[in-house]
Amino acid sequence: MSLLKRALRVFGAYKFYERWLFESIKNGEIPSHIALILDGNRRWALGKGFEPWEGHKYGAEKVDELLDWCLDLGVRIITLYIFSTENFKRPTREVEKLFQLLKEKGIQYLKDERIHKHGVRVKVIGRKELIPHDVREILEKLEEATNNYCNFFVNIAVAYGGRAEIVDATKSIASKVLRGELQVADINEQVIEKHLYTADLPKNDPDLIIRTSGEERISNFLLWQCAYSELIFLDVYWPEFRKIDLMRAIRIYQKRQRRLGA
């Protein structure tokens, strides 16, 4: 069998499986909020003989595909773990390349007709003051340009840490107490949630969290919000993530019996 015929057979089998997966999940509950830990970019790049930042480039292109898939499937909210507070410890050149890539993607999404056609609000969550000024400026323009959209939501976790988020929420609440705007006795879970980075989402708790690369850790991601999230760990590096991987994760989610602590 020629290489071309073999490739066509493989491609045909893939498309058949993709269609089967779609048919198997379309009538079930589609998670309204999916959070993803985009892990494995560097290991994928090194395995290919590339520089680490080349993995981030391919990973960013995969995010473009992910947006299309989620729009097609009706997933209203996606939260992407792009860069943690701990990632600043990585080699300087890699960090600089990653932020340059983030700036380029921000400029791209400002002009991306999918964003405006589908009413996608884009928001950065994290300690924005740690982001380089020129990058933060572009991201803030993107936030401003999409601020009034409410059909779909894309949250980009940059300079983000789950513990840092809880610390920042605590400081904000403490400041209100000191100003006399809030009584200590009135502090409850709802008050804390209103001071988290995700407070203005229609659903701040992810239904499903997916981590790629085979690692099985939450890695300081959405520590408060993930209390009852379904966790799925996939043994595939992020640049190789496919639509069938997303649909397989949703299928697993649909088969689980969610008790939410009950």
C-alpha positions, 0 to 999 in steps of 0.5 A: 500500500502506498504512503498516500493510500495509508495516510488517507486510510488513517485520516478517514478512520480519524474523521470517522472516530471524530464523528462518532465521538461527536454523535455520542456526546451531542445529546449529553451535558456539555460542560459550560466551563472547561479549564485547561492546564496546557502542559508539555510544550517544552518537553514536546519541543525538546523531543523534536530537537527544537528550542523550548520556546518553539513548543510554546509557539506550537502550543499557541497555535493549538489554542486557536484550534481549541477556540474553534472546537469550543465554539462548535461544541457550545462550551461557553467558558474556557480558562487557559493556564498559560503562565504561572507565578512560578514560571518566572523562575525559568530561563530569562530567554524562554520567559522573554520569548513566551511573553513576546508570543503572548503579545503577538497573539493578543494583537492577532485576537484584536483583529480575529473576526471569530472573537467579534462575530461570536461575542467572545469576551477575553480576560486576563486573570493573574497578577497583571502588574508582573506582566511586561508593560508592552505585553500588558498594554496589548492584553488590556486593549484586547480586554477593552475591545471585548468587554461588552461581549457575553456569549462566550468567555476566554480567560487567560491565566498569566502570572497566575497562582491559585494561592496568590489569587486567594491572598489577593482576595483576602487583602481586598476583603480585609481592606473593606473591613478596615474601611468599614464597608464590610463586617467580619461576621458577614464574610462567607464563601460567597463574599470570597468568591466575589473577590476572586479573579473569576468573580464576573464569570457567569460560572466561575467554577469549572465543570471540567479541568483537563491537564495534558502531558501525563502529569497528574497534579493541579499545580496551583490552578484555580484552587478555590474554584476546583473544589468540585471540578471533574479532573481528567489527565491526558497522556498527550503533550499540549501541541499534539492535543486533538479535537478527539481528545477534547471530545473524549474528555467530555465523554468521560465527564458525561459518564461520571456521576457528579454529586457536588459534595452531596 
